[in-house]
Amino acid sequence: MLKSRTDSGSEAKGTRGKKAGFTLAEVLITLGIIGVVAAMTIPNLISNYSKHIVESNLKETYSILQQTLKFTEYDDVSFEMELPDNMESSKKWFETYLAPHMKYSTVCYNKSGCWNDKGLTRTLSGGVPYTYRSQIGIGSDIIIIKLTNGSNLIVDGYSAGSIYNYFGVKISDPSSIILFIDGNGDRPPNIIGQDIYAAVFTSDGVVPAGNSMTNEDVNKNCSKLTSGNNAGYFCLTRVKNNGWEIPSDVWRMKVKR
């Protein structure tokens, strides 16, 4: 009996000493599940982070431009709504009105080196923007500025008719200044309506392109229904009305190039 109890005790002790563990198959299955979840979530996290960067820089740059008219009043300078035709005068215009109120690293006067040199700019429908020049920017005789917040900025002059027809803003002056803001600089997608937005200098301040249009017109121009070489130009109005958040349906659009 004593031997029997001893054997029983030894057997119980041996059983308690065994350690639980995972088999190789279980480990591989777990790693596979983790990989699938990561593949599903990481692209969304990266996309949402990129969207946030564009929204933050866009709002900040728009605010800087909005304040420019007020700052010129303190500088006792009358803001000129018309951009000069020659580059030397344009340089003087920039140094007088914008440069004192901006933090920037580089300025290009109608030449390559500042605007999206890593990819072509496209409209929301995948076409070529109105007056686009590859490697230089959108417009003719333009000023291109690289801001220190990571945004790129284009400054160009247009007639009142073109500003209404292409940018959807009615102005009282014969001409004024168009602004293209690229919220993430040279990085993709470089598409108007996703990371590039248009605004207009007016006598009432800076207003988003599409400001004079109906909500129906704005929503159509800034959606998968858009077309033409100004497709997506009105998106800044939609973003501004959406609390400075890019609508998810626009951000996630797959734009054919």
MARVEX-995217 format. One record per residue: residue number from 1; residue in one letter; x, y, z of N, C-alpha, C in turn. Coordinates in steps of 0.1 Angstrom, whole numbers. Layout:
! MARVEX-995217
i  aa  n.X  n.Y  n.Z  ca.X  ca.Y  ca.Z  c.X  c.Y  c.Z
NUM  A  X  Y  Z  X  Y  Z  X  Y  Z
...
END
This chain:
! MARVEX-995217
i  aa  n.X  n.Y  n.Z  ca.X  ca.Y  ca.Z  c.X  c.Y  c.Z
1  M  8  -12  0  0  0  0  9  13  0
2  L  19  12  8  28  23  8  34  26  -5
3  K  38  15  -12  44  17  -25  34  22  -35
4  S  22  17  -33  11  22  -42  9  37  -40
5  R  9  42  -27  7  56  -25  18  64  -30
6  T  30  59  -29  42  66  -34  41  67  -49
7  D  38  56  -56  36  57  -70  26  67  -75
8  S  15  66  -67  4  76  -71  9  90  -69
9  G  16  92  -58  21  106  -56  31  110  -66
10  S  39  101  -70  49  104  -81  42  107  -94
11  E  32  100  -97  24  102  -109  18  116  -109
12  A  12  119  -98  5  132  -97  15  144  -98
13  K  27  142  -92  37  152  -93  42  154  -107
14  G  43  143  -114  48  143  -128  38  150  -136
15  T  25  148  -134  14  155  -141  14  170  -139
16  R  16  174  -126  17  188  -123  29  195  -130
17  G  39  187  -133  51  193  -138  51  196  -153
18  K  41  191  -160  40  193  -174  36  208  -177
19  K  42  214  -188  40  228  -192  31  228  -204
20  A  21  237  -204  13  239  -216  20  247  -226
21  G  18  245  -239  24  253  -250  17  253  -263
22  F  21  261  -273  15  261  -286  22  252  -295
23  T  15  246  -304  22  238  -315  26  248  -326
24  L  34  243  -334  39  252  -346  27  256  -354
25  A  18  247  -356  6  250  -364  -2  261  -358
26  E  -4  261  -345  -11  272  -338  -4  285  -339
27  V  9  285  -338  17  297  -339  15  303  -354
28  L  16  294  -364  15  299  -378  1  305  -380
29  I  -9  298  -375  -23  303  -377  -24  317  -371
30  T  -19  319  -358  -20  332  -351  -13  343  -359
31  L  -1  340  -364  7  349  -372  0  353  -385
32  G  -7  343  -391  -14  346  -403  -26  355  -400
33  I  -33  353  -389  -44  362  -385  -39  376  -383
34  I  -28  377  -376  -22  390  -373  -19  397  -386
35  G  -13  390  -396  -9  395  -408  -21  400  -416
36  V  -32  393  -416  -44  397  -423  -50  410  -417
37  V  -51  410  -404  -56  422  -397  -47  434  -400
38  A  -34  432  -400  -25  444  -403  -27  448  -417
39  A  -28  439  -426  -30  443  -441  -42  450  -443
40  M  -52  448  -435  -65  455  -436  -65  468  -429
41  T  -58  470  -418  -59  482  -410  -48  492  -413
42  I  -36  488  -415  -25  497  -417  -26  507  -429
43  P  -31  502  -441  -33  512  -452  -43  522  -448
44  N  -54  519  -441  -64  528  -436  -58  538  -427
45  L  -49  534  -417  -43  543  -408  -34  553  -415
46  I  -26  548  -425  -17  556  -432  -25  567  -440
47  S  -36  562  -447  -45  571  -454  -51  582  -446
48  N  -56  578  -434  -62  587  -425  -52  597  -420
49  Y  -40  593  -417  -29  602  -413  -26  612  -424
50  S  -25  607  -436  -22  616  -447  -33  626  -449
51  K  -45  622  -448  -57  631  -449  -56  642  -438
52  H  -53  638  -426  -52  647  -415  -41  658  -418
53  I  -30  654  -423  -19  663  -427  -24  674  -437
54  V  -31  669  -447  -36  678  -458  -46  688  -451
55  E  -55  683  -443  -65  691  -437  -59  702  -428
56  S  -49  698  -420  -43  707  -411  -35  718  -418
57  N  -27  714  -428  -19  724  -435  -28  733  -444
58  L  -39  727  -450  -48  735  -458  -55  746  -450
59  K  -60  742  -438  -66  752  -429  -57  763  -425
60  E  -44  759  -421  -34  769  -417  -31  778  -428
61  T  -28  773  -440  -24  782  -451  -36  791  -455
62  Y  -48  786  -455  -59  794  -458  -61  806  -448
63  S  -58  803  -436  -59  813  -425  -48  823  -427
64  I  -36  819  -431  -25  828  -433  -29  838  -445
65  L  -34  832  -456  -38  840  -467  -50  850  -463
66  Q  -59  845  -455  -70  853  -451  -66  865  -443
67  Q  -55  863  -435  -50  874  -427  -42  884  -434
68  T  -37  880  -446  -28  889  -454  -34  903  -456
69  L  -47  903  -460  -54  916  -463  -54  924  -451
70  K  -56  918  -439  -57  926  -427  -43  931  -423
71  F  -33  923  -425  -19  927  -422  -15  939  -430
72  T  -19  939  -443  -15  950  -452  -21  963  -447
73  E  -32  963  -440  -38  975  -435  -29  980  -423
74  Y  -24  971  -415  -15  975  -404  -2  980  -410
75  D  2  975  -422  15  979  -429  12  993  -436
76  D  0  997  -436  -4  1010  -443  0  1009  -458
77  V  -4  997  -463  -2  994  -478  -16  990  -484
78  S  -19  996  -495  -32  992  -502  -29  979  -510
79  F  -36  969  -507  -34  956  -513  -39  956  -528
80  E  -30  952  -537  -32  952  -551  -38  939  -555
81  M  -51  939  -561  -57  926  -564  -53  921  -578
82  E  -45  929  -585  -41  925  -599  -26  922  -598
83  L  -22  910  -603  -8  906  -603  -1  911  -616
84  P  10  918  -614  17  924  -626  20  913  -636
85  D  22  918  -649  24  909  -660  38  904  -661
86  N  48  912  -657  62  908  -658  67  903  -644
87  M  77  895  -645  82  888  -633  89  897  -623
88  E  95  907  -628  102  916  -619  92  924  -610
89  S  81  928  -617  70  935  -609  63  925  -600
90  S  62  912  -605  55  902  -596  63  899  -584
91  K  77  899  -586  85  897  -574  84  908  -564
92  K  83  920  -569  81  932  -560  67  931  -553
93  W  57  926  -560  44  924  -555  44  914  -543
94  F  51  903  -546  52  892  -536  59  897  -523
95  E  70  904  -525  78  909  -514  71  920  -506
96  T  61  927  -513  54  937  -506  42  932  -498
97  Y  35  922  -504  22  918  -498  22  905  -490
98  L  29  895  -496  29  881  -490  41  878  -482
99  A  53  881  -487  65  876  -480  66  881  -465
100  P  62  893  -461  63  897  -447  54  889  -438
101  H  44  882  -443  35  875  -435  35  860  -437
102  M  45  854  -443  46  840  -445  60  835  -441
103  K  60  822  -437  72  815  -435  74  805  -446
104  Y  84  808  -454  86  800  -466  101  796  -468
105  S  104  786  -476  118  782  -478  123  785  -492
106  T  114  785  -502  118  787  -516  107  795  -523
107  V  110  803  -533  101  810  -542  106  808  -556
108  C  97  804  -565  101  803  -579  92  812  -587
109  Y  98  819  -596  90  828  -605  89  823  -619
110  N  78  816  -621  75  811  -634  85  801  -639
111  K  90  792  -630  100  782  -634  98  770  -626
112  S  104  759  -630  103  746  -623  112  747  -610
113  G  108  737  -601  116  736  -589  109  738  -576
114  C  96  742  -577  88  745  -565  75  737  -565
115  W  70  733  -576  56  727  -577  57  713  -581
116  N  54  704  -572  52  690  -575  61  684  -585
117  D  74  684  -583  83  679  -593  84  664  -593
118  K  76  657  -584  76  643  -583  64  636  -589
119  G  56  644  -596  44  638  -602  35  648  -609
120  L  27  644  -619  19  653  -626  7  657  -618
121  T  2  670  -619  -10  674  -613  -22  671  -622
122  R  -32  665  -616  -44  661  -623  -57  667  -616
123  T  -68  668  -624  -81  672  -618  -87  660  -612
124  L  -98  662  -605  -105  651  -598  -111  641  -608
125  S  -112  644  -620  -117  635  -631  -105  628  -638
126  G  -93  632  -634  -81  626  -640  -76  633  -652
127  G  -82  645  -655  -77  653  -667  -66  663  -663
128  V  -63  671  -673  -53  681  -671  -59  694  -667
129  P  -55  701  -656  -61  713  -651  -60  724  -662
130  Y  -69  734  -661  -69  745  -669  -55  753  -668
131  T  -49  755  -679  -36  763  -679  -24  756  -672
132  Y  -25  742  -671  -14  735  -665  -2  734  -673
133  R  10  736  -667  23  734  -673  31  724  -665
134  S  34  713  -671  41  702  -664  54  707  -658
135  Q  57  704  -645  69  707  -638  70  722  -633
136  I  61  730  -639  61  744  -635  50  747  -625
137  G  37  744  -630  26  746  -621  13  749  -629
138  I  3  754  -623  -10  757  -629  -11  772  -631
139  G  -11  776  -644  -12  790  -647  0  795  -655
140  S  -1  808  -659  10  814  -667  16  826  -659
141  D  29  828  -660  35  839  -652  32  838  -638
142  I  35  826  -632  30  824  -618  42  825  -608
143  I  38  827  -595  47  827  -584  44  814  -577
144  I  54  806  -574  53  793  -567  61  794  -554
145  I  54  791  -543  61  792  -530  60  779  -522
146  K  71  775  -516  72  764  -507  71  769  -493
147  L  60  766  -486  59  771  -472  66  761  -463
148  T  69  766  -451  76  758  -441  67  748  -434
149  N  54  749  -436  45  740  -430  43  727  -439
150  G  50  727  -450  49  715  -459  40  717  -471
151  S  33  729  -472  24  732  -483  31  738  -494
152  N  26  737  -506  31  745  -518  19  754  -522
153  L  23  766  -527  13  776  -530  16  782  -544
154  I  6  783  -552  7  790  -565  -1  803  -564
155  V  5  814  -570  -2  827  -571  -3  831  -585
156  D  -14  834  -590  -16  837  -604  -27  847  -606
157  G  -27  855  -617  -38  864  -620  -47  860  -631
158  Y  -60  862  -629  -70  859  -639  -80  870  -640
159  S  -87  870  -652  -97  880  -654  -110  876  -646
160  A  -119  886  -644  -131  883  -637  -139  872  -643
161  G  -140  872  -657  -147  862  -664  -142  848  -662
162  S  -129  847  -662  -123  834  -660  -124  829  -646
163  I  -123  838  -637  -125  835  -622  -139  829  -620
164  Y  -149  835  -626  -162  830  -624  -164  817  -632
165  N  -160  816  -644  -162  804  -653  -155  792  -648
166  Y  -143  794  -643  -135  782  -639  -135  780  -624
167  F  -135  791  -616  -134  790  -602  -146  793  -594
168  G  -157  797  -601  -170  798  -595  -171  809  -584
169  V  -164  820  -587  -164  832  -577  -167  844  -585
170  K  -177  852  -581  -179  865  -587  -172  876  -580
171  I  -165  884  -588  -157  895  -582  -161  908  -588
172  S  -159  919  -580  -163  932  -585  -152  939  -593
173  D  -140  934  -592  -128  940  -599  -127  934  -613
174  P  -120  940  -622  -118  935  -636  -110  922  -635
175  S  -101  920  -625  -93  908  -624  -89  907  -610
176  S  -84  895  -607  -79  893  -593  -69  881  -593
177  I  -66  876  -581  -56  866  -579  -61  853  -575
178  I  -57  842  -582  -61  829  -578  -49  822  -570
179  L  -53  814  -561  -43  807  -552  -46  792  -553
180  F  -36  784  -556  -37  770  -555  -29  765  -543
181  I  -35  758  -533  -28  753  -521  -26  738  -522
182  D  -14  733  -522  -12  719  -522  -8  715  -507
183  G  -18  709  -500  -16  707  -486  -5  698  -481
184  N  0  689  -490  11  681  -486  23  682  -496
185  G  24  693  -502  36  696  -510  38  687  -522
186  D  50  682  -523  53  673  -535  47  659  -534
187  R  43  655  -523  38  642  -521  25  639  -528
188  P  22  627  -532  10  624  -539  -2  625  -530
189  P  -14  625  -536  -17  622  -550  -16  633  -560
190  N  -14  646  -556  -13  657  -565  -25  658  -574
191  I  -37  658  -567  -50  658  -574  -58  670  -569
192  I  -63  678  -577  -72  689  -573  -85  684  -567
193  G  -87  687  -555  -99  682  -548  -96  672  -538
194  Q  -83  666  -538  -79  657  -528  -68  663  -519
195  D  -57  668  -525  -47  674  -517  -44  688  -523
196  I  -50  692  -534  -48  706  -540  -61  713  -540
197  Y  -61  726  -536  -74  733  -535  -72  748  -540
198  A  -83  753  -545  -82  767  -551  -90  777  -543
199  A  -84  789  -542  -91  800  -535  -88  813  -543
200  V  -96  824  -540  -95  836  -547  -94  848  -538
201  F  -85  857  -541  -84  870  -534  -96  879  -539
202  T  -104  884  -530  -114  893  -533  -113  905  -524
203  S  -121  915  -527  -121  927  -519  -127  925  -505
204  D  -134  913  -503  -139  909  -490  -130  899  -483
205  G  -119  896  -489  -110  887  -483  -108  875  -492
206  V  -101  865  -487  -99  852  -495  -112  844  -493
207  V  -116  839  -505  -128  830  -505  -125  817  -512
208  P  -131  806  -509  -128  793  -515  -134  793  -529
209  A  -127  787  -539  -133  785  -552  -146  778  -551
210  G  -156  783  -559  -170  777  -557  -179  785  -548
211  N  -173  795  -542  -180  803  -532  -193  809  -537
212  S  -194  813  -550  -206  819  -556  -216  809  -562
213  M  -213  796  -561  -221  786  -568  -231  780  -558
214  T  -241  773  -563  -250  767  -554  -244  754  -548
215  N  -250  749  -537  -245  737  -531  -245  725  -541
216  E  -256  725  -549  -257  714  -559  -245  715  -569
217  D  -241  727  -573  -230  728  -583  -217  724  -576
218  V  -215  729  -564  -203  726  -556  -202  711  -554
219  N  -213  704  -550  -212  690  -547  -210  682  -560
220  K  -215  686  -571  -213  679  -583  -199  681  -588
221  N  -193  693  -587  -179  695  -591  -169  688  -582
222  C  -173  686  -570  -164  679  -560  -170  665  -557
223  S  -171  657  -567  -176  643  -565  -172  635  -578
224  K  -176  622  -578  -173  613  -589  -180  617  -601
225  L  -190  626  -600  -198  631  -612  -191  642  -619
226  T  -180  647  -614  -174  659  -620  -167  656  -634
227  S  -165  667  -641  -159  665  -654  -153  679  -658
228  G  -146  679  -670  -140  692  -675  -126  695  -669
229  N  -120  705  -674  -106  708  -669  -106  717  -657
230  N  -117  719  -650  -118  725  -637  -124  715  -627
231  A  -124  702  -630  -130  692  -621  -123  692  -607
232  G  -131  694  -597  -126  695  -584  -122  709  -579
233  Y  -123  719  -587  -119  733  -583  -128  738  -572
234  F  -140  733  -571  -149  739  -560  -148  731  -547
235  C  -139  722  -546  -138  713  -534  -135  721  -521
236  L  -128  732  -522  -124  739  -510  -137  744  -503
237  T  -147  748  -511  -160  752  -505  -166  741  -498
238  R  -166  729  -504  -172  717  -497  -164  713  -485
239  V  -151  714  -485  -142  711  -473  -145  721  -462
240  K  -145  734  -466  -148  744  -456  -162  742  -449
241  N  -172  739  -457  -185  737  -452  -186  725  -444
242  N  -176  716  -445  -176  703  -438  -167  704  -426
243  G  -165  716  -421  -157  717  -409  -142  715  -411
244  W  -137  718  -423  -123  716  -427  -119  701  -427
245  E  -129  693  -430  -126  679  -432  -129  675  -446
246  I  -119  668  -453  -121  664  -466  -131  653  -466
247  P  -142  654  -474  -152  643  -474  -146  630  -478
248  S  -150  619  -471  -144  606  -473  -146  601  -487
249  D  -158  604  -493  -160  599  -507  -151  605  -517
250  V  -146  618  -514  -137  624  -523  -123  619  -521
251  W  -119  618  -508  -105  614  -505  -103  600  -510
252  R  -113  591  -510  -111  577  -514  -113  574  -529
253  M  -116  585  -536  -119  583  -550  -106  578  -557
254  K  -108  568  -566  -97  563  -574  -97  571  -587
255  V  -88  580  -588  -88  589  -600  -79  583  -611
256  K  -85  581  -623  -78  576  -634  -70  587  -641
257  R  -57  583  -644  -48  593  -649  -47  591  -664
END
